[in-house]
């Protein structure tokens, strides 16, 4: 019994083992932990000028052609790619879009190959479609001109150019040659060292729509083809006046060189190369016998429409407020996409975000088709709700709201996934009217502008961050990091913050220190300045007619000198331009060119026209973006009656209303509205004080340094906007209190005279119990008011978006208590909702609904 049972048990084990092996062999092998099976990859070389074994690398993934970013690119990467393309090895690689900028997605970034990989997908990289690059960083390769034996590929590079790179509109109507933007002309494609035409046989409005989109225009219009055909048939010696009365063609004739024919687009393509077409081969001089060069006429968007500006403004007002906008972009036609829903602006999640959806947005805003559909909050993080997810446009929709999309829940997306776009915009030539001279890099220097045929400098009087932002935009260099005056051997006047009234720091421009009125103190209130000499504790401002001082008698060694803190002086090598040609420049900050800003006409009006005091800029590709966490203000607001004897330091820093100087110090109290401020940096660069540590001001009373004289403004306004109480907060400590993501490290800490700033993705918290974190409302009568907080009010530090720096709340004050509610960022609501907020009738009781 025992042996029989043993044999049966062994037989059962063998049977089970066989079954397990059979099942295991029948099942597919699971994918490896790092490389999941993906779509078949294809590769090609593109660009111009190039040889057959070099060019911009383009990869076909997920049914779409895209490029590879040059970040961290190496020769090992080029080896792998060249083998993909059928060459034995690479001899070099190219960066910064040497072979021209591609279109579509940037599929790969931070690629790191060892060199022996069989596929570029096996190399380390950030993930397919995850990139922080633009097409100006497209990578190229130079392959060894030796084929892998037996290599066969349908995508073998031909010596003849096999796809379209550059496209242009060549105006042929007199008067349009110098007028920008060019909205009508012959469509030409780059071919070898010149340009070639497209035969218009079979050409339709969908083709025109694609070309107009590439040129930066939202729509096409019908062309009078007979007019151009008639002009084509005119003999060469025919007088130009006989061709037409309204439109006259250029008398000179060009030899036509047709390159493309049978072009067929659906109208949703973002580039002509994505349409189907055929090339003429060999000698194409006799091609397109029955046709003529393709001609396109485009409709410009509102920003680029020529004609009466007043009529344009009227048309825009009639259309009402748009339901879509761009935020945070350095250039016109780029930014984070925000949509208006239920009277509140919100963002779009980047799931399935592509060029088709991005192009619908671009055209809706009056631009052309999309150059790039950006993911991962590439234009900074938005605030408020995320209104859309998985937007799937066909490309033919008139509005993004007509596209299918999913509503979102908080678990689906975060603002780190906010979608953004870069649109094609018309060529205006603004960058040819400005340049930088000197400077250590291409991003800095003295600003020189072209007026007529003459180059000259710009007066630095009133030159601020806003003007510098416009200059950097016109140069195509991103945001302004600093607005500076190019001085020599002395102070840089344009780099000094403006004086801000009686309580202004004496280190600011304006020479208030020397103008201080002599005054004498009584008891503890002793004079700080007597006839320009420093003395005693700085309480002088409490007496009428006196000017307060910054530093007390016992000061930090860094501030022993009575002189203002040193200013940076820029010793940039100047060009041979010595004449100043522009003054009185005053910009709103959104203009495309300095010539669009207010400025003096032909006559100059500048305090110093010497080249030593011309305006300069330092530009940056990224910028910070500060905004206040509005709900925290609402949650922490309360009233405190604080005794005067506890407010000496606050008085010295000008944190009380002007009536405080008439109080019976140290008896009595001041009524303060206190609240906390949590300031987030949602931009793409750290927020840093403009002044370096060498020029920070020491305040003995509070025992800290001020890195910015005024960091925030606090105001109480009546419903009609009249200011009834105000306060300000100097940035005595800008540091990272907390960061939103665990992988974001804090960089700034105030302890031990450390560096100050706010890291991207972090916030700085000013608690309600800190000195000066209040508004003095002692003189405010009971009523209904608006509480307003403005960050970086003097635009001392550049940001990608200044429109979200203000926060507003409704509040009711009954003389004893205060109710604060409806707090929101200034541009978070629709125009209609903002009007309702500003016309707030007030509350009849303390019940907030």
C-alpha positions in Angstrom: 0.0 0.0 0.0 2.8 2.3 0.9 4.8 1.7 -2.3 1.7 1.9 -4.5 0.8 5.2 -2.9 4.3 6.5 -3.3 4.3 5.6 -7.1 0.9 7.3 -7.5 2.1 10.5 -5.8 5.3 10.7 -8.0 3.2 10.2 -11.1 0.9 13.0 -10.0 3.9 15.3 -9.5 5.2 14.5 -13.0 1.8 15.2 -14.5 1.4 18.5 -12.7 5.0 19.6 -13.7 4.2 18.8 -17.3 1.0 20.8 -17.2 2.8 23.8 -15.6 5.5 23.7 -18.3 2.9 23.5 -21.1 0.9 26.4 -19.6 4.0 28.5 -19.2 5.1 27.9 -22.8 1.7 28.7 -24.1 1.6 32.2 -22.3 3.5 35.2 -23.8 6.6 36.3 -22.0 5.7 39.4 -19.8 7.4 42.6 -20.8 10.5 43.7 -19.0 10.2 46.1 -16.1 11.6 49.1 -18.1 10.7 48.7 -21.7 7.1 48.0 -22.6 6.3 47.0 -26.2 5.6 50.0 -28.3 4.7 51.0 -31.8 7.1 50.4 -34.7 9.6 53.2 -35.0 10.6 54.8 -38.2 13.4 57.3 -38.7 14.4 59.9 -41.4 16.8 62.7 -41.9 15.4 66.1 -42.8 16.4 69.7 -43.0 18.3 72.0 -45.3 21.1 72.5 -46.3 22.4 68.9 -45.9 23.9 65.9 -47.7 22.2 62.6 -47.9 24.0 61.3 -44.8 23.2 64.2 -42.5 20.3 66.2 -41.2 17.7 66.7 -38.5 16.6 63.5 -37.0 12.9 62.8 -37.2 11.2 59.8 -35.6 7.8 58.3 -36.4 6.1 57.3 -33.2 2.4 56.9 -32.3 1.4 57.7 -35.9 3.1 61.1 -35.8 6.5 62.4 -37.0 8.5 64.4 -34.4 12.0 65.4 -33.5 14.6 64.8 -30.8 15.9 67.5 -28.4 19.6 68.2 -28.2 19.7 68.3 -24.4 22.5 65.9 -23.1 23.0 64.7 -26.7 26.2 62.7 -27.3 28.0 60.9 -30.1 26.8 57.6 -28.7 23.2 58.7 -29.3 24.2 59.6 -32.9 25.7 56.1 -33.4 22.4 54.4 -32.5 20.4 56.8 -34.7 22.7 56.4 -37.7 22.4 52.6 -37.5 18.6 53.0 -37.5 19.0 55.0 -40.7 21.2 52.3 -42.3 24.7 53.8 -41.8 27.5 51.9 -40.0 28.3 54.7 -37.6 28.1 58.4 -36.8 30.9 60.9 -37.3 29.3 63.8 -35.5 26.1 65.4 -34.4 24.5 68.9 -34.5 22.6 71.0 -32.0 20.4 74.1 -32.0 18.4 73.1 -35.1 21.4 73.4 -37.4 19.3 71.8 -40.2 16.2 74.0 -39.5 13.4 73.7 -37.0 11.1 70.7 -37.3 7.3 70.7 -36.7 5.0 68.6 -34.5 6.0 66.8 -31.3 9.4 66.7 -29.7 9.3 63.0 -28.9 12.5 62.5 -27.0 14.6 64.6 -24.6 17.6 64.0 -22.4 18.5 60.9 -24.4 21.5 59.0 -22.9 22.7 56.0 -24.9 25.8 53.8 -24.2 26.2 53.4 -28.0 25.5 49.6 -28.3 21.7 49.7 -28.1 19.7 48.2 -30.9 17.0 50.9 -30.7 16.9 54.5 -29.5 13.9 53.4 -27.4 16.3 51.2 -25.3 18.3 54.3 -24.3 17.6 56.2 -21.1 15.3 59.2 -21.8 12.5 61.3 -20.1 9.8 59.3 -21.7 8.0 59.6 -25.1 6.6 63.1 -25.6 8.0 64.4 -22.3 10.2 67.4 -23.1 10.9 70.9 -22.0 12.5 71.9 -25.3 11.4 74.0 -28.3 12.2 73.2 -32.0 15.1 75.6 -31.7 16.8 72.7 -30.0 16.2 70.0 -32.6 19.1 67.6 -32.8 20.8 66.4 -36.0 23.4 63.8 -36.9 26.2 63.3 -39.4 26.5 59.7 -40.3 29.5 57.9 -41.9 28.8 57.6 -45.6 28.9 53.8 -45.5 25.8 51.7 -45.6 25.2 48.6 -43.4 25.6 45.6 -45.8 22.2 44.4 -46.9 20.3 47.2 -45.2 16.8 47.7 -46.7 14.4 50.4 -45.6 11.5 52.2 -47.3 12.8 55.4 -45.8 16.2 55.4 -47.4 17.4 59.0 -47.8 17.4 60.2 -51.3 19.9 62.6 -52.7 17.0 64.7 -54.1 15.1 66.6 -51.4 12.0 64.5 -50.7 9.9 66.7 -48.3 9.0 70.3 -47.8 10.9 72.4 -45.2 10.4 76.2 -45.6 7.4 77.9 -47.1 6.8 81.6 -47.8 4.4 84.0 -49.5 6.0 86.2 -52.1 4.0 89.4 -52.7 3.5 90.3 -56.3 1.2 93.2 -56.0 2.9 96.6 -55.9 2.5 98.4 -52.6 2.4 95.1 -50.8 6.1 94.5 -51.1 7.1 96.6 -48.2 3.9 96.2 -46.2 3.9 93.7 -43.3 2.4 91.3 -42.7 2.3 89.8 -46.2 -1.3 88.4 -46.5 -1.3 87.6 -50.2 1.2 86.2 -52.7 2.6 83.3 -54.6 3.3 80.2 -52.4 7.0 79.2 -52.7 9.0 76.4 -51.1 12.7 76.3 -50.3 14.6 74.3 -52.9 18.4 74.0 -52.9 19.7 77.6 -52.7 16.5 79.3 -53.9 12.8 79.1 -54.0 10.4 77.2 -56.2 6.7 77.4 -57.0 3.8 75.1 -56.6 1.5 74.3 -59.6 -2.0 75.3 -58.8 -3.7 72.4 -60.7 -6.1 70.9 -58.2 -5.3 73.7 -55.6 -8.3 74.3 -53.3 -9.3 76.3 -50.2 -8.1 73.5 -47.8 -4.6 73.9 -49.2 -4.8 77.7 -48.8 -6.0 77.2 -45.2 -2.9 75.2 -44.3 -0.5 77.7 -45.9 -2.3 80.6 -44.2 -2.0 78.8 -40.9 1.7 78.3 -41.4 2.0 82.1 -42.1 0.3 82.9 -38.9 -3.2 83.7 -40.2 -6.4 82.1 -38.8 -8.3 81.9 -42.2 -8.0 82.1 -45.9 -10.1 84.0 -48.5 -10.8 83.6 -52.2 -8.2 84.8 -54.6 -9.1 86.5 -58.0 -7.2 83.8 -60.0 -8.2 85.3 -63.3 -6.5 88.5 -62.3 -3.2 86.7 -61.8 -3.7 84.6 -64.9 -4.3 87.7 -66.9 -1.2 89.3 -65.4 0.8 86.1 -66.3 -0.2 86.4 -69.9 0.9 90.1 -70.2 3.9 90.6 -72.4 7.1 91.4 -70.6 7.3 94.9 -72.1 3.7 95.8 -71.2 3.5 98.9 -69.1 2.7 98.3 -65.5 -0.1 100.9 -65.5 -2.0 98.8 -68.1 -2.3 95.8 -65.9 -4.9 97.0 -63.5 -6.1 100.2 -61.8 -6.4 99.0 -58.2 -3.8 96.2 -58.2 -0.6 96.6 -60.1 1.9 93.8 -60.5 5.7 94.2 -60.5 7.0 94.8 -64.0 10.0 92.5 -63.4 9.4 88.8 -64.3 10.9 85.9 -62.7 11.8 82.6 -64.2 9.3 80.1 -62.8 10.7 76.9 -61.3 7.9 74.5 -60.3 8.7 72.0 -57.6 5.4 70.6 -56.3 2.1 69.6 -57.9 -1.0 67.7 -57.0 -1.1 69.1 -53.5 -4.0 67.8 -51.5 -4.6 68.9 -47.8 -7.5 68.2 -45.5 -7.2 71.7 -44.0 -6.3 70.4 -40.5 -2.5 70.0 -41.1 -0.2 72.4 -39.4 2.5 72.2 -42.1 2.4 71.7 -45.9 4.8 68.8 -45.5 1.9 66.8 -43.8 -0.3 67.1 -46.9 0.0 64.7 -49.9 1.8 66.0 -52.9 4.2 65.0 -55.7 7.6 66.4 -56.8 8.6 67.3 -60.3 11.7 65.3 -61.1 14.6 66.5 -63.2 14.0 69.5 -65.5 10.7 71.1 -64.4 10.9 74.2 -66.6 8.1 72.9 -68.9 5.9 71.7 -66.0 2.4 73.0 -65.0 1.5 73.8 -68.6 -2.2 74.4 -68.1 -1.8 75.9 -64.6 0.0 78.8 -62.9 1.8 79.3 -59.6 -0.4 78.7 -56.6 -1.6 82.0 -55.0 -3.0 82.4 -51.5 -4.8 85.2 -49.8 -5.1 85.2 -46.0 -7.2 87.0 -43.4 -5.1 88.4 -40.5 -6.2 88.2 -36.9 -7.2 91.3 -34.9 -3.7 91.9 -33.6 -2.2 92.1 -37.1 -5.1 93.6 -39.1 -4.1 96.8 -40.8 -6.5 99.8 -41.0 -8.4 101.9 -38.6 -7.4 100.9 -35.0 -10.7 102.4 -33.6 -12.8 100.1 -35.9 -10.7 97.1 -34.8 -11.4 98.0 -31.1 -15.1 98.4 -31.8 -15.2 95.0 -33.5 -13.5 93.4 -30.5 -15.9 95.0 -28.1 -18.9 93.8 -30.1 -17.6 90.3 -29.9 -17.6 90.4 -26.1 -15.2 88.8 -23.8 -13.5 85.7 -25.3 -13.9 82.4 -23.5 -10.2 81.4 -24.0 -6.9 83.1 -23.4 -3.1 82.6 -23.1 -1.1 83.3 -20.0 2.5 83.3 -19.0 4.1 83.3 -22.5 7.1 85.5 -23.3 6.0 86.0 -26.9 2.8 86.9 -28.7 0.9 83.7 -29.6 2.3 81.4 -26.9 1.2 80.6 -23.3 -0.7 78.4 -21.0 -4.3 77.8 -22.3 -7.0 79.0 -20.0 -10.8 78.7 -20.6 -13.8 80.5 -19.0 -16.5 78.3 -17.5 -19.2 79.4 -15.0 -17.6 82.9 -14.8 -14.3 81.5 -13.6 -11.1 81.0 -15.5 -9.4 77.6 -15.4 -6.8 75.5 -17.2 -6.8 72.4 -19.4 -5.2 69.1 -18.5 -2.6 67.9 -21.0 -3.9 64.3 -21.4 -4.1 63.6 -25.2 -3.2 67.2 -25.9 -2.0 67.5 -29.5 -1.4 69.8 -32.5 -5.0 69.5 -33.8 -6.5 70.8 -30.5 -3.7 73.4 -30.1 -4.4 74.7 -33.7 -8.1 75.2 -32.9 -7.1 77.3 -29.9 -4.5 79.3 -32.0 -7.0 80.1 -34.8 -9.7 81.0 -32.3 -7.4 83.5 -30.8 -6.6 85.1 -34.2 -3.3 83.4 -34.9 -2.3 80.7 -37.4 -1.9 76.9 -36.8 0.0 75.6 -33.8 3.8 75.1 -33.9 3.8 73.2 -30.7 1.3 71.6 -28.3 3.1 71.8 -24.9 2.5 69.6 -22.0 3.7 69.4 -18.4 3.0 73.1 -17.5 5.8 74.3 -19.8 4.3 77.9 -19.6 4.0 77.8 -15.8 1.2 76.4 -13.6 -2.2 78.0 -13.5 -4.5 78.4 -10.5 -8.2 77.7 -9.8 -10.2 74.8 -11.5 -9.0 72.6 -14.3 -12.0 72.8 -16.6 -11.1 70.3 -19.4 -9.4 66.9 -19.9 -8.7 64.7 -22.9 -9.6 67.3 -25.4 -9.9 65.7 -28.8 -10.4 68.2 -31.6 -10.7 67.2 -35.3 -9.1 70.4 -36.3 -12.1 71.9 -38.2 -13.8 73.3 -35.1 -14.3 77.1 -34.8 -13.9 77.0 -31.0 -12.3 74.7 -28.5 -15.6 74.4 -26.7 -16.9 72.6 -29.8 -14.4 69.8 -29.3 -15.2 66.6 -27.4 -13.6 66.6 -23.9 -14.0 65.1 -20.5 -14.9 66.9 -17.3 -12.3 66.5 -14.7 -12.1 65.4 -11.1 -9.4 66.5 -8.7 -7.8 63.0 -8.8 -7.4 63.1 -12.6 -5.0 66.0 -13.1 -2.9 68.6 -11.3 -1.7 72.0 -12.4 1.7 70.4 -13.1 -0.1 69.0 -16.2 -1.5 72.3 -17.5 -1.5 72.4 -21.3 0.1 75.2 -23.3 0.7 76.2 -27.0 3.0 78.0 -29.3 1.2 79.4 -32.4 2.4 80.5 -35.8 2.2 84.3 -36.0 2.8 86.6 -39.0 6.3 87.9 -39.7 6.3 91.6 -38.8 10.1 92.3 -38.9 10.1 93.9 -35.4 13.3 92.1 -34.5 15.1 93.9 -37.3 14.5 97.3 -35.6 16.2 96.5 -32.3 19.6 95.0 -31.2 21.8 94.7 -28.2 25.3 96.0 -28.0 28.1 94.9 -25.7 27.1 92.5 -23.0 28.7 89.2 -22.0 26.1 87.0 -23.7 23.5 87.4 -26.5 20.9 88.0 -23.8 22.2 91.2 -22.4 23.5 94.6 -23.5 22.7 98.2 -24.3 19.4 98.6 -26.3 19.8 100.2 -29.7 16.8 100.9 -32.0 16.5 101.8 -35.6 14.5 105.0 -36.4 14.3 105.5 -40.1 17.7 104.6 -41.4 19.5 105.5 -38.2 20.5 103.4 -35.3 20.7 105.0 -31.8 20.3 104.4 -28.1 17.3 104.8 -25.8 17.0 107.3 -23.0 17.0 105.5 -19.6 14.6 108.1 -17.9 11.7 106.0 -16.7 13.2 102.8 -18.0 11.6 100.0 -15.9 10.9 96.3 -16.0 7.8 96.9 -18.2 9.8 98.6 -21.0 12.5 96.0 -20.7 9.9 93.2 -21.0 8.8 94.7 -24.4 12.4 95.0 -25.5 13.2 91.4 -24.7 10.0 90.3 -26.5 10.8 92.3 -29.6 14.3 90.7 -29.6 12.8 87.3 -29.3 14.9 86.6 -26.1 12.1 85.8 -23.7 11.5 87.8 -20.5 13.3 90.7 -18.9 15.5 89.7 -16.0 16.7 93.3 -15.3 16.1 96.8 -16.7 19.4 98.6 -16.3 21.2 101.7 -17.2 24.5 101.4 -18.9 26.6 103.6 -16.7 30.3 104.2 -16.4 32.1 105.0 -13.2 29.0 105.7 -11.1 25.5 104.9 -10.2 23.1 103.3 -12.7 20.1 105.6 -12.4 17.7 103.3 -14.2 18.4 100.5 -11.8 17.3 102.3 -8.7 13.8 101.8 -7.4 11.6 104.9 -7.4 10.8 106.8 -4.2 7.5 106.0 -2.7 6.5 109.1 -0.7 7.2 110.4 2.8 8.0 107.0 4.2 10.3 106.0 1.4 13.7 104.5 2.1 16.4 107.1 1.9 18.4 104.7 -0.2 15.9 105.1 -3.0 16.4 107.6 -5.8 15.4 111.2 -5.2 18.0 112.5 -2.7 15.6 112.7 0.3 18.3 112.1 2.7 19.9 115.5 2.0 16.5 117.2 1.9 15.6 116.0 5.4 14.2 118.8 7.5 16.0 119.4 10.8 13.9 118.3 13.7 14.3 117.7 17.4 12.9 115.0 19.6 11.1 114.9 22.9 11.6 112.1 25.3 12.0 108.8 23.5 11.2 110.4 20.1 14.6 111.7 19.1 15.7 113.1 15.7 17.3 110.8 13.2 18.6 113.4 10.8 19.5 117.0 11.8 20.8 119.1 8.9 21.9 116.0 7.1 23.7 114.5 10.1 22.6 111.2 11.6 21.7 111.0 15.3 19.7 109.0 17.8 17.0 106.4 17.3 15.0 106.6 14.1 11.7 107.8 15.5 11.8 111.2 13.8 9.1 110.4 11.3 6.5 110.5 14.1 6.8 114.3 14.2 5.3 116.4 11.4 7.8 117.8 8.9 10.5 115.2 9.6 11.9 112.5 7.3 12.6 109.1 8.8 15.9 107.4 8.5 16.6 103.9 7.6 19.4 103.1 10.0 19.6 103.8 13.7 22.7 105.0 15.5 23.7 101.4 16.4 23.8 99.9 13.0 25.1 96.8 11.3 28.7 97.3 10.0 27.3 96.8 6.5 25.3 100.0 6.8 27.6 102.3 8.8 28.1 104.6 5.8 25.5 107.4 5.4 25.7 106.9 1.6 23.1 104.9 -0.3 23.9 101.3 -0.9 26.1 100.8 -4.0 24.3 100.2 -7.3 25.5 97.9 -10.0 27.2 99.6 -12.9 27.4 97.9 -16.3 30.6 98.4 -18.2 29.5 96.9 -21.5 31.6 97.6 -24.5 29.7 100.0 -26.6 29.3 99.9 -30.4 30.1 102.8 -32.6 26.5 104.2 -32.1 26.8 107.4 -30.1 23.5 109.2 -30.7 20.3 108.8 -28.7 17.2 108.5 -30.9 14.4 107.5 -28.5 13.1 109.0 -25.2 10.0 109.0 -23.0 9.3 105.3 -23.6 6.4 104.2 -21.4 5.0 100.7 -22.0 2.0 98.8 -20.6 4.1 95.6 -20.9 2.1 93.7 -23.5 3.3 95.5 -26.6 5.1 93.7 -29.4 7.6 96.5 -30.1 9.0 99.5 -28.3 7.5 101.6 -31.2 4.0 100.6 -30.0 4.7 102.1 -26.5 4.2 105.8 -25.7 7.3 107.8 -26.5 8.4 111.3 -27.5 8.0 112.1 -31.2 10.9 113.5 -33.2 12.3 115.7 -30.5 14.2 114.1 -27.6 13.6 115.0 -24.0 16.2 113.2 -21.8 18.1 114.4 -18.8 21.3 112.9 -20.0 21.6 112.0 -23.7 25.1 110.6 -23.3 25.6 107.0 -24.3 26.8 106.3 -20.7 23.3 106.5 -19.5 21.4 104.6 -22.2 18.9 101.9 -21.4 20.0 98.3 -21.3 18.4 94.9 -20.6 19.3 91.5 -19.4 16.8 88.9 -20.8 16.0 85.4 -19.7 14.2 82.5 -21.3 12.3 81.8 -18.1 10.7 84.0 -15.3 9.0 83.6 -12.0 5.3 84.1 -11.4 4.1 85.0 -7.9 0.5 84.8 -6.7 -1.2 84.9 -3.4 -3.2 82.0 -1.9 -6.5 83.8 -1.6 -8.4 81.3 0.7 -5.8 81.7 3.5 -6.4 85.5 3.6 -10.1 84.9 4.1 -9.5 82.2 6.7 -7.1 84.2 8.9 -8.4 87.7 8.8 -9.2 89.3 12.2 -9.0 92.6 14.1 -6.5 93.4 16.9 -6.3 96.6 19.0 -2.5 96.8 19.6 -1.0 99.2 22.2 1.2 102.0 20.9 4.2 101.1 23.1 4.4 97.8 21.1 4.5 99.5 17.7 7.7 101.5 17.7 9.5 99.2 15.3 6.4 99.0 13.0 6.2 102.8 13.1 9.8 103.1 12.0 9.1 100.8 9.0 6.1 103.0 8.0 3.6 100.2 8.7 1.0 102.6 10.3 -1.3 105.2 8.9 -0.2 108.8 8.8 -2.5 109.7 11.7 -0.3 107.6 14.0 2.3 110.4 14.2 -0.3 112.6 15.9 -1.1 110.0 18.6 -0.2 110.4 22.2 2.8 108.0 22.2 3.2 105.6 24.0 -0.4 105.7 25.2 -3.4 104.5 23.3 -3.7 101.8 20.6 -4.1 101.3 16.9 -6.7 99.0 15.3 -5.1 96.5 12.9 -6.7 94.2 10.4 -4.4 91.2 10.5 -4.1 88.2 8.0 -1.6 85.7 6.7 0.0 85.8 3.3 1.0 82.6 1.5 2.9 83.6 -1.7 3.5 80.9 -4.3 5.9 80.8 -7.2 4.2 79.1 -10.0 6.6 80.3 -12.7 9.6 78.6 -14.4 12.4 80.5 -12.6 13.1 81.3 -8.9 11.9 84.6 -7.6 15.0 86.5 -6.4 15.3 90.1 -5.0 16.6 92.6 -7.5 19.2 93.9 -5.2 22.2 91.8 -4.2 23.1 91.1 -0.5 25.6 93.9 -0.6 22.8 96.5 -0.9 20.3 95.0 1.5 19.3 97.5 4.3 19.7 96.5 8.0 16.9 97.4 10.4 18.2 97.4 13.9 14.8 97.6 15.5 13.5 94.3 14.0 17.0 92.9 13.6 16.8 91.9 10.0 17.8 92.9 6.5 15.3 94.2 3.9 16.0 92.7 0.4 13.1 94.7 -1.2 11.9 98.0 0.2 8.3 97.2 -0.8 7.2 93.6 -1.5 3.5 93.9 -1.1 0.8 96.6 -0.9 -2.2 96.2 1.4 -5.2 98.5 0.8 -8.8 99.0 2.0 -10.9 100.4 -0.9 -14.4 101.7 -1.1 -16.6 99.9 -3.7 -15.9 102.7 -6.1 -12.1 102.2 -5.7 -11.2 105.1 -3.3 -8.4 104.1 -0.9 -9.3 104.6 2.7 -6.4 102.7 4.4 -3.1 101.3 3.2 -0.1 99.4 4.3 3.0 97.8 2.9 5.2 94.9 3.6 9.0 95.1 3.1 10.5 91.7 2.2 12.6 91.2 5.3 12.8 87.5 4.6 12.0 85.8 1.3 12.4 82.1 1.9 11.0 78.7 1.1 8.5 77.8 3.9 7.2 74.7 2.1 7.2 73.1 -1.3 4.3 71.5 -3.1 6.1 68.4 -4.3 8.3 66.1 -2.2 11.0 66.1 -4.8 11.3 69.9 -4.9 14.1 71.0 -2.5 14.1 74.2 -0.6 16.9 76.5 -1.7 16.4 79.7 0.2 16.6 80.3 3.9 17.0 83.7 5.7 19.0 82.4 8.7 22.7 83.4 9.0 22.3 86.1 6.3 21.4 83.4 3.7 20.3 83.9 0.2 16.7 85.0 -0.2 14.1 84.0 -2.8 11.2 81.6 -3.5 11.9 78.4 -5.5 9.7 77.3 -8.3 6.9 75.1 -6.8 7.4 76.5 -3.3 5.8 79.2 -1.2 6.7 81.8 1.4 4.4 82.3 4.4 4.1 85.6 6.2 2.0 84.7 9.3 -0.7 87.0 10.7 1.3 87.5 13.9 4.3 89.1 12.2 4.9 92.8 12.6 3.5 94.8 9.6 1.4 91.9 8.4 -1.7 94.1 8.7 -3.6 97.2 7.6 -4.0 100.1 10.1 -7.8 100.6 10.0 -8.0 102.9 13.1 -9.5 105.8 11.0 -11.8 103.6 8.8 -15.5 104.1 9.4 -17.9 101.2 9.5 -19.1 100.1 6.1 -18.6 97.7 3.1 -15.2 97.7 1.6 -12.8 95.8 -0.7 -9.5 94.4 0.7 -6.8 94.4 -1.9 -3.3 92.8 -1.7 -0.8 93.4 -4.5 2.5 91.5 -4.7 5.6 93.1 -6.3 3.6 96.3 -6.9 6.5 98.3 -8.3 7.4 95.6 -10.8 10.9 95.6 -9.3 11.4 91.9 -10.2 10.3 90.6 -13.6 7.6 87.9 -13.8 6.0 86.0 -16.6 2.6 87.4 -15.7 1.8 90.5 -13.7 -2.0 90.3 -14.1 -2.3 87.7 -11.3 -0.4 89.7 -8.7 -3.5 91.3 -7.1 -6.0 89.7 -4.8 -9.4 91.1 -3.8 -11.9 90.3 -1.1 -15.3 91.8 -0.1 -15.4 92.8 3.5 -17.9 94.3 6.0 -16.8 96.3 9.0 -19.3 97.2 11.7 -16.8 99.2 13.9 -16.1 96.2 16.1 -15.8 93.1 13.9 -14.9 92.4 10.3 -16.1 89.8 7.8 -13.9 88.9 4.9 -15.2 86.8 2.0 -15.2 86.2 -1.8 -11.4 86.4 -1.9 -10.0 85.7 -5.4 -7.0 86.5 -7.6 -7.7 89.7 -9.6 -8.0 88.0 -13.1 -9.6 84.8 -12.0 -13.2 85.8 -12.8 -15.0 86.9 -15.9 -15.4 90.6 -16.7 -19.1 90.3 -15.8 -18.3 88.6 -12.4 -15.7 91.3 -11.7 -18.2 94.0 -12.3 -20.6 92.4 -9.9 -17.8 92.1 -7.3 -16.9 95.8 -7.7 -20.5 96.9 -7.5 -21.0 94.8 -4.4 -23.9 96.5 -2.5 -22.7 95.4 0.9 -24.3 93.3 3.6 -27.1 94.2 5.9 -26.0 91.7 8.5 -23.1 89.5 9.5 -24.5 86.4 7.7 -22.4 85.7 4.6 -24.2 83.6 2.1 
